[in-house]
Amino acid sequence: MEPLLEVRDLVTAFPAPAGPLRAVDGVSLEVRRGEAVALVGESGSGKSLTALSVLRLVAPPGRVVGGTVAFEGRDLLSLGEREMCAVRGARIAMVFQEPMTALNPVLTAGFQVAEAVLAHEGVSRKEARGRARDLLVSVNLPDPDRVLDAYPHELSGGQRQRVCIAMALACRPALLLADEPTTALDVTLQAQFLDLLDRLRREMGLAVLLITHDLGVVARFAERVYVMYCGRVVEQGPAAALLTDPKHPYTRGLLASVPRRGAKGRLQAIPGGVPRLAEVPPGCAFGPRCPRFTEACAAAVPPVLAVGEGREVRCILYRGGAP
């Protein structure tokens, strides 16, 4: 099956006195129709910027400087801005991390959902409002008539997030980019949100690229996973295989730091933190934090190596097979 979205060698950089700083550094990934894919990593890994690069929404002075983004057979990076505006919202939609800041505080929820329909489809305001109500019903919002005329501050966090989903799905897009959509929700609402998203994905044939740092969310929702660190994909593969048998030391560290029921003792935290762009070390960027670091790791950026069916890892430990 041809990928719906195919990103190859994507580079997004920011100017600096010593030369451009690559916040997204040669990222390649793909999402098939109807598939749930997760992009995982700590804050500062480049996950959100990758999604914004796909939509060409990177704020200046940052800009996409290399690679291709093929979507439905077209390279989005080669489109004019008018053509790209027709793609955003209509064919690719995005749900942002914090619903309170994603919604306009002086406009009603119903108007903001209807606005997406009006922007892309030639319908009347009355019809757009009716579509907005149907969308609020589809995302399981109780009392949709009240929500239509409610302002964001009159809604709970979970209700606001559902309004954001309704906005994103207003034009029945083929691909949804969901950027940390469960961060502002408690555990119960997270579960409800993921169940809703999975139902909508199956009913609409919607492909989802879920950006998250929460491996519990990944285990519950994703079919395939890409793990990012310092702007590079360091491991990718089917979710079940990657979560039960992680290959890259970074992926192993992320999984070891997840609380488990019945576990005793302290969690195993990864030492240090994600370096700033201007301080990314040579070779393997994870090297200074890696328990298996050698001098060879700093010599050059590790190549991407196949480590099983549909699995790849960027680590020199696998040059001669499994370590």
Backbone hydrogen bonds, N-H to C=O, Kabsch-Sander energy under -0.5 kcal/mol:
donor,donor_aa,acceptor,acceptor_aa,energy
4,L,31,V,-1.7
5,L,31,V,-2.3
6,E,70,A,-2.9
7,V,29,L,-3.3
8,R,68,T,-2.4
10,L,27,V,-2.8
11,V,66,G,-2.2
12,T,24,V,-2.0
13,A,63,R,-2.4
14,F,21,L,-2.1
19,G,16,A,-2.0
21,L,14,F,-3.2
22,R,20,P,-0.6
23,A,12,T,-1.7
23,A,21,L,-1.0
24,V,12,T,-1.9
25,D,231,G,-2.7
26,G,10,L,-1.3
26,G,24,V,-0.6
27,V,10,L,-2.0
29,L,7,V,-1.6
31,V,5,L,-2.3
34,G,205,G,-0.5
35,E,32,R,-2.0
37,V,35,E,-0.6
37,V,208,V,-3.0
38,A,224,R,-2.5
39,L,210,L,-3.0
40,V,38,A,-0.5
40,V,226,Y,-3.2
41,G,212,T,-0.9
45,S,42,E,-1.7
50,T,46,G,-1.6
51,A,47,K,-1.6
52,L,48,S,-2.5
53,S,49,L,-2.1
54,V,50,T,-1.9
55,L,51,A,-1.6
56,R,53,S,-0.8
57,L,52,L,-3.1
62,G,59,A,-1.5
63,R,13,A,-2.0
65,V,11,V,-2.5
66,G,11,V,-1.3
68,T,8,R,-2.2
70,A,6,E,-2.7
71,F,69,V,-0.5
71,F,74,R,-3.1
72,E,4,L,-2.0
74,R,71,F,-1.7
76,L,69,V,-3.1
76,L,74,R,-0.9
78,S,75,D,-1.6
79,L,76,L,-1.0
84,M,80,G,-2.4
85,C,81,E,-2.2
86,A,82,R,-1.1
87,V,83,E,-0.8
87,V,84,M,-0.7
88,R,84,M,-2.3
89,G,92,I,-3.6
90,A,88,R,-0.8
91,R,87,V,-2.7
92,I,87,V,-2.3
93,A,175,L,-2.5
95,V,177,L,-2.7
96,F,94,M,-0.5
101,T,98,E,-0.7
102,A,98,E,-1.5
103,L,99,P,-1.4
107,L,104,N,-1.4
109,A,150,A,-3.0
110,G,147,V,-0.5
110,G,148,L,-1.9
111,F,148,L,-0.5
112,Q,108,T,-2.0
113,V,109,A,-2.0
114,A,110,G,-2.6
115,E,111,F,-2.4
116,A,112,Q,-0.8
116,A,113,V,-0.5
117,V,113,V,-0.9
118,L,114,A,-2.5
119,A,115,E,-2.1
120,H,116,A,-0.9
120,H,117,V,-0.6
121,E,117,V,-2.3
123,V,121,E,-2.0
128,A,124,S,-2.5
129,R,125,R,-2.3
130,G,126,K,-2.1
131,R,127,E,-2.5
132,A,128,A,-2.3
133,R,129,R,-2.2
134,D,130,G,-2.1
135,L,131,R,-2.3
136,L,132,A,-2.1
137,V,133,R,-2.0
138,S,134,D,-2.1
139,V,135,L,-1.3
140,N,137,V,-1.8
141,L,136,L,-2.1
146,R,143,D,-0.8
147,V,143,D,-1.8
148,L,144,P,-2.3
149,D,145,D,-0.8
149,D,146,R,-0.6
150,A,147,V,-1.3
154,E,151,Y,-2.3
155,L,152,P,-1.7
160,R,156,S,-2.6
161,Q,157,G,-2.1
162,R,158,G,-1.7
163,V,159,Q,-2.0
164,C,160,R,-2.2
165,I,161,Q,-1.8
166,A,162,R,-2.4
167,M,163,V,-2.4
168,A,164,C,-2.2
169,L,165,I,-2.1
170,A,167,M,-1.0
172,R,169,L,-2.0
174,A,91,R,-1.6
175,L,91,R,-1.8
176,L,207,A,-2.8
177,L,93,A,-3.1
178,A,176,L,-0.7
178,A,209,L,-2.3
179,D,95,V,-3.0
179,D,177,L,-0.7
180,E,178,A,-0.9
180,E,211,I,-2.8
183,T,180,E,-1.2
184,A,97,Q,-0.5
185,L,182,T,-1.5
190,Q,186,D,-2.6
191,A,187,V,-2.0
192,Q,188,T,-2.0
193,F,189,L,-2.7
194,L,190,Q,-2.6
195,D,191,A,-2.2
196,L,192,Q,-2.4
197,L,193,F,-2.8
198,D,194,L,-2.4
199,R,195,D,-2.2
200,L,196,L,-2.6
201,R,197,L,-2.2
202,R,198,D,-2.1
203,E,199,R,-2.6
204,M,200,L,-2.5
205,G,201,R,-1.1
206,L,201,R,-1.3
207,A,174,A,-2.3
208,V,35,E,-2.9
209,L,176,L,-2.7
210,L,37,V,-3.3
210,L,208,V,-0.7
211,I,178,A,-3.3
211,I,209,L,-0.6
212,T,39,L,-2.3
212,T,210,L,-0.6
215,L,213,H,-0.8
218,V,214,D,-1.6
219,A,215,L,-2.4
220,R,216,G,-1.4
221,F,217,V,-1.8
222,A,218,V,-2.0
223,E,36,A,-3.3
224,R,36,A,-1.3
225,V,237,G,-2.7
226,Y,38,A,-2.7
227,V,235,E,-3.3
228,M,40,V,-3.5
228,M,226,Y,-0.5
229,Y,232,R,-2.8
231,G,45,S,-2.7
232,R,229,Y,-1.7
234,V,227,V,-2.9
234,V,232,R,-0.6
235,E,227,V,-1.2
236,Q,312,E,-2.3
237,G,225,V,-1.9
239,A,223,E,-2.6
242,L,238,P,-2.7
243,L,239,A,-2.6
244,T,240,A,-1.4
245,D,241,A,-2.3
252,R,248,H,-2.4
253,G,249,P,-2.1
254,L,250,Y,-2.4
255,L,251,T,-2.3
256,A,252,R,-2.2
257,S,253,G,-1.1
258,V,255,L,-1.3
263,A,260,R,-1.9
268,Q,256,A,-1.1
269,A,267,L,-1.1
279,E,276,R,-2.1
280,V,277,L,-1.1
284,C,297,C,-2.6
285,A,283,G,-0.5
287,G,284,C,-1.7
289,R,286,F,-1.9
290,C,286,F,-0.7
290,C,287,G,-1.6
293,F,290,C,-1.2
297,C,294,T,-1.3
298,A,294,T,-0.6
298,A,295,E,-1.0
299,A,296,A,-0.9
300,A,296,A,-0.6
305,L,303,P,-0.5
305,L,313,V,-3.1
307,V,311,R,-1.8
308,G,311,R,-0.5
311,R,308,G,-2.0
312,E,236,Q,-2.4
313,V,305,L,-2.5
314,R,234,V,-2.8
315,C,303,P,-0.6
315,C,313,V,-0.9
318,Y,315,C,-1.5
319,R,316,I,-1.6
321,G,318,Y,-1.5
